[in-house]
């Protein structure tokens, strides 16, 4: 009985720890799309960032939030560099 309780507790903590990742994916993509219109980055950087944001959206739709956050952050880094 103790093992079942321990496993249920560990599983619950795992689920709760992953939840913030779900919440960060969509806002990062939205921020990247807003920056695409405002930034004065080179055309190559804008095209690459747009591709990364599209890939992040595909990852989000597929449920792969880790890769979505990674791609969205890479796009934001391209758009924010000076």
C-alpha positions in Angstrom: 0.0 0.0 0.0 2.9 2.4 0.8 4.4 1.7 -2.6 1.2 2.6 -4.4 0.8 5.8 -2.4 4.5 6.7 -3.1 4.1 6.1 -6.8 0.8 8.1 -7.0 2.5 11.0 -5.2 5.6 10.9 -7.4 3.4 10.8 -10.5 1.3 13.7 -9.3 4.4 15.8 -8.7 5.7 15.0 -12.1 2.5 16.1 -13.7 2.5 19.3 -11.7 6.1 20.1 -12.5 5.5 19.9 -16.3 2.4 22.1 -16.2 4.3 25.5 -16.4 6.0 24.3 -19.6 2.5 24.0 -21.2 1.7 27.5 -20.2 4.8 29.1 -21.7 4.7 27.7 -25.2 1.8 29.7 -26.7 2.8 33.1 -25.3 6.3 32.7 -26.6 5.0 32.0 -30.1 2.7 35.0 -29.9 5.5 37.2 -28.7 7.7 36.0 -31.6 5.0 36.8 -34.1 4.5 40.3 -32.7 8.3 40.9 -32.9 8.4 39.8 -36.5 6.4 42.8 -37.5 8.3 45.3 -35.3 11.9 44.3 -35.5 14.4 45.6 -37.9 16.4 42.3 -38.2 17.9 41.3 -41.5 15.6 39.5 -44.0 17.5 36.2 -43.5 17.1 36.4 -39.7 13.4 37.2 -40.1 12.9 34.3 -42.5 14.7 31.9 -40.1 12.7 33.2 -37.1 9.5 32.8 -39.0 10.4 29.1 -39.8 11.3 28.5 -36.2 8.0 29.9 -35.0 6.1 27.8 -37.5 7.9 24.7 -36.3 7.2 25.7 -32.7 3.5 26.0 -33.6 3.6 22.5 -35.2 5.2 21.2 -32.0 2.6 22.8 -29.9 -0.2 21.3 -32.0 1.4 17.9 -31.7 1.8 18.2 -27.9 5.6 18.5 -27.9 5.8 21.5 -25.7 9.5 21.1 -24.9 10.5 21.4 -28.5 8.0 24.2 -29.0 9.5 26.3 -26.3 13.0 25.6 -27.6 12.1 26.7 -31.1 10.2 29.7 -29.9 13.1 30.8 -27.7 15.5 30.4 -30.6 13.3 32.6 -32.8 13.1 35.2 -30.1 16.9 35.2 -29.7 17.2 35.9 -33.5 14.7 38.7 -33.4 16.0 40.4 -30.2 19.7 40.3 -31.1 21.2 43.7 -31.8 
